[in-house]
Amino acid sequence: MRKHAIHRWAALLMALTLCLLPVAYAEELGEIGLYDPAVYAEEAPTAAEAPSDGLEWAWSEDEIVSAAAETSEELPEFELPAAPVEDAAEESEGGAVSAPEATDDAAQPDLRLGLGEVYSTGMTGVKLASDDPQVVSVNSKKGTLTAVGLGRATVIAVNKKGETRTAVIEVLGAPPALGLDVESLKLGKGETRLLQIALPEGTAAGRVAWSSSKKSVVKVSKSGKLTAKKTGSATVTAMAYNGAKASVKVKVVKAPSKLGLSASKLVLAAGEAGSLAAKLPDGSASVITWKSSDEAVVKVDADGVLQPVGPGTASVTARTFNKKEASCKVAVLDGASPTSLSLGASTLTLGKGETMLLQPAFGPGESALLSWSSSKSSVVKVSSKGKLTAKKTGSAKITVVTHNGLKATVKVKVVKKPSGVSLSDKTLTLEAGKTARLTAKLPSGTASALAWKSSDEAVAKVDDQGVVSAVGPGTASIQVKTFNKKTDKCKVTVTEAVEQPDPGDPAAAKLAARLKSASSLGGKRDAIASVVQLLVNAGFEPAFAAGVGANVYAEGTYGLFESSKYIKNYQKRPRYFCYLDGGDYYTKVDGEYKLTAVYLAAEDVEKYTGKAEARPRYGAENYYRDNFSGRHVQNIDLKDLEALVTSLAAGGWQGKFGLGIVQWTGARTKTLVSMYRKHADADGNLTASQVAAAENEMILYDFKGSYANVYAAWKQANAKKLTGAEAARSAGALVCTRYEIPADKEAKAVTRGSKAVEIYNIMMGD
């Protein structure tokens, strides 16, 4: 019974763990004492000879009580430093020693000592015992532990109340040398810095003594914390119990009187990292800390490297130890930096007092911060948002520059404001479904943008080019208005439409026949012939029809979904295909494609650890590519196509794919689907000829309705001659830039204009 009680008491003593205090380092070398073999032989005998003045684990209960009665009334804590490596950098833990990692899976010890080290616990008059005196021997009178062998031991202290403190001690080799985290150091006067010590693997030192060669210049604490007292230089030394040491030369200079940054404003596009550099006055020094006012917009690391997170603005602030600050305003754009920039025109004419908002065009998915300037602000003033104000007659050049250096200009001529405006017709009579164009005339030497308005759009509508579309029977007033409120009106009477059979124009059939036999048009010749014949039959000039045909030639095939595979030129894959399919998106920077973003399944976005921006893609994996890309409408269930259009519209990606002979995109895809449905059978099935008929009707629908302004603009530009090669070239370019609207439309307008000339010459037999 007595034996079991002793075991239970011993188990209880071992179960109570030590609550450790931060290490208290000696500031002077003499407080610790250096390792001397002769002293060690006397003070710390070998394990076999170690005195047993401490407690023995085999004590009886009576002996434990007797020994406890001899101890002090209150039991102080062991004065042990924290041992875990991960706490080493925290000054509050006294972590100036970077201890080696544990060599096994055991728990971290409470203290590591080097072989031969004598360590004072700060506890005197308390009974100490070691469960392995061959590793750690104890001296209760002096309150010391002596590391006599490699391994681990548990030390216990007991007072007369039976209170206990325990600590696990690990003994490693004596360090042959010490290392510091810096070789030299520069501090500003008043600055503090915690030095870190590194020990060779497999070695330890319970305490390290610190000293400064000039305390009046650099003071060093027991934990290795430096305080720069005054300008000058000092050598700070760390020394272990066995004489191993390391030193660092510390130079103290002036504290900074101010702080500057390499930039006060920065613009970052999605996926583009940036950086800031701090600037201190000459002859001063300080550690710089960085902070972002909104980490949902931009993050900043300890080196001033910026990482954009989301669109918006935030301030990034740098701060010195003596609280000098400087900030940079960072704007993060929603998209990639632009690779192209256009203002849509090279010249503009405004009336004096007129205003106009310029709207630069970028590539798909691109965004920019813009800077505007005027060569003569007294003639044309431009705001920070691109709003022009014509101040007085004369000319000025307006320039816009993107944050990444792209530039575009437009020459603006300011003339007199109009004293009035007059319409080409005061009355019009149209059948429902027909169109007519009104032209507005301004006094010579004046200019103004024109605003058009119908008094009743259920009767007649008018677009911004003055094209009137008859909607239903009745009368309406069409008004034109200048910027300075001069007006004129035309009364429009709309009658019921009269159904008349269209026998077709024999001349149009002849033009189409020539196109069908033109080998230079390849596989597109039948589609081009069909579209040209349709337009000419509907009253459009052959030259304009040739321009439409040139855009048909450059784009897709009846009912064909644009392919997203881009196997050979994957860097050029449009951004929206990455969104639909998944995959990588590249942005062209300085002539080279660089990875900007990766499109991943929603559940994988958070897991992504790469440097590019991670964005969620549309739907299931490769949804568009596997179900639509490169296929024909007649092979797709119309319900699936309608579901795709609806879901993309809900996500803000409406029409983000090309479809059919002119690659309809945007809101037009929804109208095109309705055309397919109109020509399909009752079950929604389509034949290739029905697809062609639907797309032909869509083209006629566009140029007679929503895009009648393209035709009207062409007629106005070629008013003197609507026939001939140059009229065809003009049509090809206008249809490209204002109807088809591909990426890099200005460059493609040139090639499509040339193709329109070729088509026109073929159809005319030239």
C-alpha positions in Angstrom: 0.0 0.0 0.0 2.9 2.3 0.9 4.6 1.5 -2.4 1.5 2.4 -4.4 1.1 5.7 -2.5 4.7 6.7 -3.3 4.1 6.0 -7.0 0.9 8.1 -7.0 2.7 11.0 -5.3 5.6 10.8 -7.8 3.1 10.8 -10.7 1.3 13.8 -9.2 4.6 15.7 -9.0 5.5 14.9 -12.6 2.0 15.9 -13.8 2.3 19.5 -12.6 4.0 21.6 -15.3 6.2 24.6 -15.0 4.7 28.1 -15.9 7.7 29.7 -17.5 8.8 33.3 -17.1 10.7 35.2 -19.9 14.4 34.7 -19.9 16.4 37.3 -18.0 19.8 37.7 -19.6 22.8 39.1 -17.8 23.9 42.4 -19.2 27.6 42.1 -18.1 29.8 39.2 -19.1 31.0 38.6 -15.5 27.5 37.9 -14.3 27.4 34.5 -16.1 31.0 33.4 -16.0 32.9 31.8 -18.8 33.4 28.1 -19.3 36.7 26.9 -17.8 37.6 23.2 -17.8 39.2 23.4 -14.3 36.3 25.1 -12.8 33.9 22.7 -14.5 35.7 19.7 -13.0 35.2 21.1 -9.5 31.8 22.7 -9.9 30.2 20.1 -12.2 31.7 16.6 -11.6 31.0 13.8 -13.9 27.7 12.0 -13.6 29.2 9.1 -11.7 30.6 11.5 -9.1 27.8 14.0 -9.0 26.7 14.7 -5.4 23.2 13.8 -4.5 22.3 16.8 -2.5 19.1 17.2 -4.4 16.0 15.1 -4.1 16.0 11.5 -5.1 13.1 10.0 -7.0 13.0 7.0 -4.7 12.1 9.1 -1.6 9.5 7.8 0.8 6.5 9.9 1.6 8.0 10.7 5.0 11.2 11.8 3.4 9.4 14.0 0.9 7.6 15.7 3.8 10.8 16.0 5.7 12.6 17.5 2.8 9.8 19.9 2.1 9.8 21.1 5.6 13.3 22.4 5.2 12.4 24.5 2.1 11.3 28.1 2.0 7.7 29.2 2.7 6.9 30.3 -0.8 8.2 28.5 -3.9 9.5 30.9 -6.6 9.3 30.2 -10.3 12.1 28.6 -12.3 13.9 31.4 -14.2 13.9 29.7 -17.5 13.8 31.1 -21.1 11.3 29.9 -23.6 12.7 27.3 -25.8 10.5 27.0 -28.9 12.2 28.3 -32.0 9.1 29.9 -33.3 9.1 32.3 -30.4 12.7 33.3 -30.9 11.9 36.5 -32.8 9.5 38.0 -30.2 11.2 40.3 -27.8 8.5 39.7 -25.2 9.6 36.1 -25.0 13.3 37.1 -24.7 13.9 35.4 -28.0 17.3 36.6 -28.9 18.6 33.0 -29.3 17.6 31.1 -32.4 17.6 27.5 -31.0 17.9 24.5 -33.3 14.9 22.4 -34.1 14.2 19.3 -32.0 15.8 16.2 -33.5 12.9 13.9 -32.6 9.2 14.0 -32.3 9.2 14.8 -28.6 7.6 17.9 -27.3 9.7 21.0 -27.1 11.8 21.2 -23.9 11.4 24.1 -21.5 15.1 24.9 -21.7 18.1 23.8 -23.8 21.6 23.9 -22.3 25.0 23.4 -23.9 27.2 20.6 -22.6 29.2 21.9 -19.6 26.9 24.9 -19.0 26.1 25.9 -15.4 22.7 27.5 -15.3 21.2 29.4 -12.3 17.5 28.9 -11.8 17.1 31.8 -9.5 15.8 29.5 -6.8 17.7 29.1 -3.6 16.7 27.2 -0.4 14.4 24.9 -2.5 15.0 21.2 -2.9 15.9 20.4 -6.5 16.0 16.9 -8.1 16.8 15.5 -11.5 15.4 12.3 -12.9 18.7 11.7 -14.8 21.7 13.1 -13.0 23.9 11.8 -15.8 22.3 14.4 -18.1 21.6 17.3 -15.6 22.9 17.4 -12.1 21.4 19.9 -9.6 22.7 21.9 -6.6 19.9 22.9 -4.3 22.0 25.3 -2.2 23.1 27.3 -5.2 19.9 26.8 -7.2 22.0 25.7 -10.2 21.7 23.1 -13.0 24.8 21.6 -14.6 24.6 20.1 -18.1 26.9 17.0 -17.7 25.7 14.7 -20.5 23.7 14.8 -23.8 20.0 14.0 -23.6 17.0 15.1 -21.7 16.2 15.2 -18.0 13.2 16.4 -15.9 14.0 18.7 -12.9 11.6 19.2 -10.0 11.6 21.7 -7.2 9.5 21.2 -4.0 8.8 23.5 -1.0 7.5 22.5 2.4 3.9 23.0 1.3 4.4 20.3 -1.2 4.1 22.8 -4.1 6.1 21.7 -7.1 7.7 23.2 -10.3 9.0 21.0 -13.1 10.9 21.7 -16.2 12.2 19.5 -19.1 15.9 20.2 -19.8 17.6 19.2 -23.1 21.3 19.1 -23.2 23.0 19.6 -26.6 26.6 20.2 -27.6 28.5 23.3 -26.7 28.4 25.9 -29.5 31.8 26.3 -31.3 30.6 29.7 -32.6 27.7 32.1 -32.6 26.0 33.8 -35.5 24.1 37.1 -35.8 21.3 37.9 -38.2 23.2 40.9 -39.6 26.9 41.6 -40.4 26.6 45.4 -39.9 23.9 47.7 -38.9 22.9 51.3 -39.3 20.4 52.9 -36.9 18.8 56.3 -36.5 19.4 58.0 -33.2 16.6 56.8 -30.8 15.8 53.7 -32.9 15.7 50.2 -31.4 16.4 46.8 -32.9 16.3 43.3 -31.5 19.3 41.2 -32.6 18.9 37.5 -33.3 21.5 34.8 -32.5 21.8 31.6 -34.5 23.5 28.5 -33.0 25.0 25.7 -35.0 22.8 22.7 -35.4 22.9 20.3 -32.4 24.2 22.9 -30.0 22.7 25.2 -27.3 23.3 27.9 -24.8 20.8 28.6 -22.0 21.9 32.2 -21.8 24.0 34.6 -23.9 25.6 37.7 -22.4 25.5 40.9 -24.4 27.9 43.9 -24.2 28.5 47.1 -26.1 31.9 48.7 -26.6 30.3 52.2 -26.2 27.2 52.2 -24.1 26.8 55.9 -24.6 26.4 55.2 -28.4 24.5 51.9 -28.4 22.9 50.3 -25.3 22.2 46.6 -25.4 19.7 44.8 -23.1 19.8 41.3 -21.7 17.7 40.1 -24.5 19.8 41.7 -27.3 17.7 44.7 -27.8 19.7 47.7 -29.1 18.9 51.3 -28.4 20.7 53.9 -30.5 21.7 56.6 -27.9 23.8 59.1 -29.9 25.6 59.3 -33.2 28.8 57.3 -33.5 29.8 53.7 -33.8 30.0 50.8 -31.3 30.6 47.1 -31.5 27.9 44.9 -29.9 29.1 41.4 -28.8 27.1 38.3 -27.8 29.1 35.7 -25.8 28.0 32.2 -24.7 29.1 30.4 -21.5 32.0 28.7 -23.2 33.5 31.8 -24.8 31.9 31.4 -28.3 30.9 34.8 -29.5 29.8 37.0 -32.4 29.9 40.7 -32.9 28.3 43.4 -35.1 29.4 46.9 -35.8 26.6 49.3 -35.3 26.7 52.8 -36.7 24.3 55.4 -35.3 23.3 58.3 -37.5 20.7 61.0 -37.3 17.0 60.2 -37.0 15.2 61.1 -40.2 13.6 64.5 -40.2 11.2 63.5 -43.0 10.3 60.6 -45.3 9.6 60.6 -49.0 8.4 58.0 -51.5 9.3 57.2 -55.0 5.7 58.0 -56.2 2.8 59.9 -54.7 0.3 58.2 -57.1 0.3 54.8 -58.8 -2.1 53.0 -61.1 -2.1 49.2 -61.1 -4.1 47.0 -63.5 -5.5 43.6 -62.4 -2.6 41.2 -62.0 0.2 43.8 -62.3 2.4 44.2 -59.2 4.1 47.4 -58.4 6.6 48.7 -55.8 7.4 51.8 -53.8 10.8 52.9 -52.5 11.2 55.0 -49.3 13.6 58.0 -49.4 15.3 59.3 -46.3 17.4 62.4 -45.9 21.2 61.9 -46.4 23.0 60.9 -43.2 19.9 59.4 -41.6 18.5 55.9 -41.1 15.4 54.0 -40.0 13.6 50.7 -40.5 10.5 51.4 -42.7 7.1 49.9 -41.9 4.4 49.7 -44.5 0.6 49.7 -44.3 -2.3 49.7 -46.7 -5.5 51.6 -45.8 -7.6 48.9 -47.6 -6.2 45.4 -48.2 -9.3 44.5 -50.3 -7.8 46.9 -52.9 -4.0 46.5 -52.5 -1.6 44.8 -50.2 2.0 45.8 -49.4 4.8 43.7 -48.0 7.8 44.7 -45.8 9.8 45.7 -48.9 7.2 48.1 -50.3 6.1 45.6 -53.0 2.4 46.2 -54.0 0.0 43.4 -54.9 -3.4 44.6 -56.4 -6.4 42.7 -54.9 -9.5 44.3 -56.3 -10.7 47.5 -58.1 -10.7 50.7 -56.1 -8.4 53.2 -54.4 -6.3 52.9 -51.2 -3.4 54.7 -49.5 -0.2 52.9 -48.9 1.8 54.6 -46.0 5.4 54.2 -45.1 6.5 55.1 -41.5 9.9 55.5 -39.8 10.6 54.5 -36.2 10.2 58.2 -35.1 6.8 58.4 -36.8 7.6 60.3 -40.0 5.2 59.3 -42.6 4.6 59.5 -46.4 1.7 58.1 -48.4 1.0 57.0 -52.0 -2.5 56.9 -53.5 -2.9 53.6 -55.3 -5.7 53.0 -57.9 -6.4 49.4 -58.9 -8.3 49.0 -62.2 -10.9 46.5 -63.1 -9.1 44.9 -66.0 -5.8 44.6 -67.8 -3.8 47.6 -68.9 -4.7 48.7 -72.4 -2.8 47.5 -75.4 -4.6 49.9 -77.8 -6.1 53.3 -77.6 -8.4 55.2 -80.0 -10.5 58.4 -79.8 -12.5 57.3 -82.9 -11.7 60.4 -85.0 -8.7 62.5 -86.0 -10.6 65.8 -86.3 -13.6 67.4 -84.7 -15.5 70.6 -85.2 -17.4 72.3 -82.4 -19.5 75.4 -82.2 -18.3 78.1 -79.8 -19.8 77.3 -76.4 -20.5 73.6 -77.3 -19.4 70.8 -75.0 -18.6 67.2 -75.9 -17.5 64.1 -73.9 -14.7 62.1 -75.6 -14.8 58.4 -74.9 -11.5 56.5 -75.6 -11.8 53.0 -76.8 -9.6 50.1 -75.5 -9.3 46.5 -76.3 -11.7 43.9 -74.8 -11.4 43.5 -71.0 -9.0 46.5 -70.8 -9.1 49.5 -68.4 -7.0 52.6 -67.8 -6.5 55.8 -65.9 -6.4 58.7 -68.2 -4.7 62.0 -68.3 -6.1 64.8 -70.6 -4.5 67.9 -71.9 -5.2 70.7 -74.4 -2.6 72.5 -76.5 -4.7 75.7 -76.2 -6.9 75.7 -73.2 -8.1 79.2 -74.2 -9.6 77.7 -77.3 -10.7 74.2 -76.1 -10.7 73.3 -72.4 -10.7 69.6 -71.5 -11.6 68.3 -68.1 -10.1 65.4 -66.2 -12.9 63.2 -67.5 -12.4 64.1 -71.2 -15.2 66.7 -71.4 -14.4 69.4 -74.1 -15.6 72.9 -73.8 -15.2 75.2 -76.9 -14.1 78.5 -75.5 -13.4 80.6 -78.6 -12.9 80.2 -82.3 -9.6 78.6 -83.3 -7.9 75.2 -83.2 -6.4 73.1 -80.4 -5.0 69.6 -80.1 -6.5 67.4 -77.4 -4.2 64.6 -76.1 -5.1 61.7 -73.8 -2.5 59.5 -72.3 -3.1 56.2 -70.4 -1.3 55.3 -67.2 0.9 52.9 -69.1 2.0 55.4 -71.7 -0.4 54.9 -74.7 -1.4 58.2 -76.4 -4.1 59.4 -78.7 -4.8 62.9 -80.1 -7.7 64.7 -81.9 -7.5 68.1 -83.6 -10.5 70.2 -82.5 -11.6 73.2 -84.6 -13.9 75.7 -82.9 -16.2 77.8 -85.2 -19.2 80.0 -84.6 -22.3 78.6 -82.9 -25.3 78.2 -85.3 -28.0 80.9 -85.4 -30.5 78.3 -86.6 -31.1 74.9 -88.1 -33.3 73.7 -91.0 -34.4 70.2 -92.0 -34.4 68.9 -95.5 -38.1 68.0 -95.3 -41.0 69.7 -93.4 -43.3 66.8 -94.0 -42.9 63.1 -94.7 -45.4 60.3 -95.5 -44.2 56.7 -95.0 -45.7 53.3 -95.0 -45.3 51.4 -91.7 -42.0 49.5 -91.8 -40.3 52.0 -94.2 -37.5 54.4 -93.4 -36.4 57.8 -94.6 -33.5 60.0 -93.7 -33.8 63.7 -92.7 -30.8 65.9 -93.1 -30.2 69.0 -91.0 -28.5 72.1 -92.4 -26.6 74.6 -90.3 -25.5 78.1 -91.4 -22.1 78.2 -93.2 -19.2 78.5 -90.8 -21.0 77.1 -87.8 -21.1 73.7 -86.1 -23.1 71.8 -83.6 -24.0 68.3 -82.5 -27.6 67.5 -83.2 -30.2 65.9 -81.0 -33.1 64.1 -82.6 -36.5 63.4 -80.9 -39.9 62.0 -81.9 -43.1 63.2 -80.3 -44.6 59.7 -80.6 -42.4 56.7 -80.9 -45.4 54.4 -81.4 -45.8 56.2 -84.8 -42.2 57.0 -85.8 -38.8 56.7 -84.3 -35.6 58.6 -85.2 -32.0 57.7 -84.6 -29.0 60.0 -83.9 -28.3 60.2 -87.7 -31.8 61.5 -88.6 -33.1 58.2 -90.0 -36.8 58.0 -89.4 -38.4 54.6 -89.0 -42.2 54.3 -89.6 -43.7 52.2 -86.8 -47.5 52.4 -86.9 -50.3 54.6 -88.5 -50.6 58.1 -87.2 -48.7 61.4 -87.1 -45.6 62.4 -85.2 -43.3 65.4 -85.1 -39.6 64.8 -85.5 -37.5 67.6 -84.0 -33.8 68.4 -84.4 -32.0 70.6 -81.9 -28.6 72.2 -81.7 -26.5 72.5 -78.6 -27.6 76.2 -78.2 -31.3 75.2 -78.5 -32.0 76.2 -82.1 -34.7 73.8 -83.5 -36.6 72.7 -86.6 -39.4 70.1 -87.0 -40.8 67.7 -89.6 -44.3 66.3 -89.6 -44.3 62.6 -90.3 -47.5 60.7 -91.4 -47.4 56.9 -91.2 -49.8 54.9 -93.2 -50.7 51.2 -93.2 -48.1 49.0 -94.9 -49.1 47.7 -98.3 -48.1 44.1 -98.9 -46.5 43.7 -102.3 -44.9 40.7 -103.8 -41.2 41.1 -104.4 -40.3 39.5 -107.7 -36.7 40.1 -107.0 -34.3 42.3 -109.0 -32.9 40.4 -112.0 -29.8 42.7 -111.8 -29.3 41.5 -108.2 -29.4 37.9 -109.3 -26.8 38.6 -111.9 -24.5 40.2 -109.4 -24.9 37.2 -107.1 -24.1 34.8 -109.9 -20.8 36.5 -110.6 -19.9 36.2 -106.9 -20.8 32.5 -106.7 -18.3 31.8 -109.5 -15.4 33.8 -107.9 -12.8 31.3 -106.7 -10.9 34.1 -104.9 -13.7 34.3 -102.3 -13.2 30.6 -101.4 -15.8 28.9 -99.2 -17.5 32.2 -98.3 -18.6 33.0 -101.9 -22.1 31.5 -101.6 -22.8 33.4 -98.3 -21.5 36.7 -99.8 -23.6 36.2 -102.9 -26.7 35.5 -100.9 -26.2 38.6 -98.6 -25.4 40.9 -101.6 -28.5 39.7 -103.5 -30.7 40.2 -100.4 -29.5 43.7 -99.8 -29.6 44.9 -103.4 -33.2 43.4 -103.7 -34.1 45.5 -100.6 -32.9 48.7 -102.2 -29.3 49.0 -100.9 -26.7 50.1 -103.4 -24.3 47.4 -104.7 -21.3 49.3 -103.3 -22.8 49.2 -99.8 -23.7 45.5 -100.2 -20.1 44.9 -101.2 -19.0 46.5 -97.9 -21.3 44.1 -95.9 -20.0 41.2 -98.0 -16.4 42.1 -97.1 -17.2 41.7 -93.4 -19.0 38.4 -94.0 -15.8 37.2 -95.8 -13.6 38.2 -92.8 -15.9 36.6 -90.1 -17.7 33.3 -89.6 -20.0 30.9 -91.4 -23.8 30.6 -91.3 -24.7 29.3 -87.8 -21.1 28.8 -86.8 -20.0 29.4 -83.2 -16.7 31.1 -82.9 -14.0 28.6 -81.9 -12.3 29.2 -78.6 -9.5 26.6 -79.1 -6.7 29.0 -80.4 -4.3 26.1 -80.3 -1.4 27.8 -82.1 -2.0 31.3 -80.7 -3.3 30.7 -77.2 -1.8 34.0 -76.0 -4.2 35.8 -78.3 -7.3 34.0 -76.9 -9.9 36.7 -76.0 -10.4 37.2 -72.3 -14.0 36.1 -72.5 -13.0 32.7 -73.8 -10.8 32.2 -70.8 -13.9 33.1 -68.7 -16.1 30.6 -70.6 -13.6 27.7 -70.8 -11.1 28.1 -68.0 -7.4 28.5 -68.8 -4.8 31.3 -69.0 -5.1 34.9 -70.2 -2.2 36.8 -71.6 -1.7 40.5 -72.0 0.7 42.0 -74.5 3.2 44.2 -72.8 6.2 45.7 -74.6 5.6 43.4 -77.5 5.5 40.2 -75.4 2.6 38.2 -74.0 2.7 38.0 -70.2 0.4 35.8 -68.1 -2.1 38.1 -66.5 -4.9 35.9 -65.1 -6.0 32.3 -64.8 -9.6 31.3 -64.9 -10.6 28.5 -62.5 -13.6 26.7 -61.2 -15.1 28.7 -58.3 -14.0 26.2 -55.7 -10.4 26.3 -56.9 -10.0 30.1 -56.9 -9.2 30.3 -53.2 -6.7 27.5 -53.5 -4.6 29.1 -56.2 -1.1 30.2 -55.1 0.4 31.5 -58.3 1.4 35.1 -59.1 -1.3 35.8 -61.7 -4.8 36.9 -60.7 -7.2 34.0 -60.1 -10.8 34.6 -61.5 -13.8 32.3 -61.6 -14.8 31.0 -65.0 -18.3 30.5 -66.4 -20.3 27.3 -65.6 -18.8 23.8 -65.6 -15.4 22.9 -66.8 -14.8 23.7 -70.5 -18.6 24.3 -70.8 -18.6 26.5 -73.9 -15.7 24.8 -75.6 -17.2 21.3 -75.2 -20.8 22.2 -76.1 -20.7 25.1 -78.5 -17.2 26.1 -79.7 -16.7 25.5 -83.5 -20.2 23.8 -83.9 -23.2 24.8 -85.9 -26.5 26.1 -84.7 -28.4 23.4 -86.6 -26.6 20.8 -84.5 -27.5 22.5 -81.2 -30.8 22.3 -79.3 -32.2 25.8 -79.5 -33.2 25.5 -75.8 -29.5 25.0 -74.9 -28.5 28.0 -76.9 -31.2 30.1 -75.3 -30.0 28.9 -71.8 -26.5 30.0 -72.6 -27.5 33.4 -73.8 -29.7 33.9 -70.7 -27.2 32.7 -68.2 -24.4 34.8 -69.7 -26.6 37.9 -69.7 -27.4 37.3 -66.0 -23.7 37.2 -65.2 -22.9 40.4 -67.2 -21.3 38.4 -70.1 -24.1 38.7 -72.5 -23.2 37.7 -76.0 -19.6 37.0 -75.1 -19.0 34.7 -78.1 -19.2 35.1 -81.9 -22.0 33.5 -83.8 -22.9 33.3 -87.6 -21.6 35.0 -90.7 -20.8 38.3 -89.1 -20.0 36.9 -85.6 -23.0 38.6 -83.9 -22.2 39.4 -80.3 -23.6 41.4 -77.5 -27.4 42.1 -77.3 -27.7 41.1 -80.9 -27.2 37.4 -80.1 -30.6 37.4 -78.2 -32.3 38.9 -81.3 -30.5 36.3 -83.5 -31.8 33.4 -81.4 -35.3 34.7 -81.9 -34.7 34.7 -85.7 -33.6 31.1 -85.5 -36.7 30.2 -83.5 -38.8 32.0 -86.1 -37.4 29.8 -88.9 -37.2 26.5 -87.0 -39.8 23.8 -87.1 -42.3 23.2 -84.3 -39.8 21.1 -82.3 -37.1 23.7 -82.6 -35.1 21.9 -85.2 -33.2 23.8 -87.9 -31.7 22.9 -91.2 -28.7 24.6 -92.7 -30.9 26.5 -95.2 -33.2 27.7 -92.4 -30.1 29.0 -90.5 -29.0 30.9 -93.6 -32.4 32.4 -94.1 -32.6 33.5 -90.4 -29.2 35.2 -90.6 -30.0 36.9 -93.9 -33.2 38.2 -92.3 -31.1 39.4 -89.3 -28.8 41.4 -91.5 -31.8 43.0 -93.3 -33.4 43.6 -89.9 -30.2 45.4 -88.6 -29.6 47.7 -91.6 -33.3 48.6 -91.9 -33.7 49.2 -88.1 -31.2 49.4 -85.3 -28.2 49.9 -87.6 -29.8 52.0 -90.2 -27.5 54.8 -89.1 -24.6 52.9 -90.5 -26.2 52.9 -94.0 -27.2 56.6 -93.5 -23.7 57.5 -92.5 -22.3 55.8 -95.6 -24.7 57.7 -97.8 -23.8 60.9 -96.2 -20.0 60.3 -96.6 -20.5 59.3 -100.2 -23.3 61.7 -101.2 -21.5 62.8 -104.4 -21.1 59.2 -105.6 -22.8 56.1 -104.3 -21.2 53.8 -106.9 -17.6 52.8 -107.6 -14.7 51.2 -105.8 -14.2 54.0 -103.3 -17.8 54.0 -102.2 -17.4 50.2 -101.7 -14.2 50.8 -99.7 -16.0 53.3 -97.5 -18.8 50.8 -96.9 -16.4 48.0 -95.9 -14.7 50.3 -93.4 -17.9 51.7 -91.9 -19.6 48.3 -91.5 -16.4 47.1 -89.8 -16.1 50.0 -87.3 -19.8 50.6 -86.6 -21.6 47.3 -87.1 -19.3 44.3 -86.9 -16.9 46.1 -84.4 -14.1 43.5 -84.1 -11.0 43.9 -81.8 -8.5 46.3 -83.4 -11.3 47.6 -85.6 -9.4 50.5 -87.1 -6.7 48.3 -88.6 -9.2 45.7 -89.8 -11.3 48.5 -91.3 -8.5 49.1 -93.8 -8.3 45.4 -95.0 -12.1 45.0 -95.1 -12.3 48.2 -97.2 -9.9 46.6 -99.7 -11.8 43.4 -99.7 -15.0 45.4 -100.4 -13.4 46.8 -103.5 -12.5 43.3 -104.7 -16.1 42.1 -104.2 -17.5 45.2 -105.9 -15.3 44.7 -108.9 -16.3 41.0 -109.2 -20.0 41.7 -109.0 -19.8 44.5 -111.5 -17.9 42.3 -113.9 -14.7 44.5 -113.8 
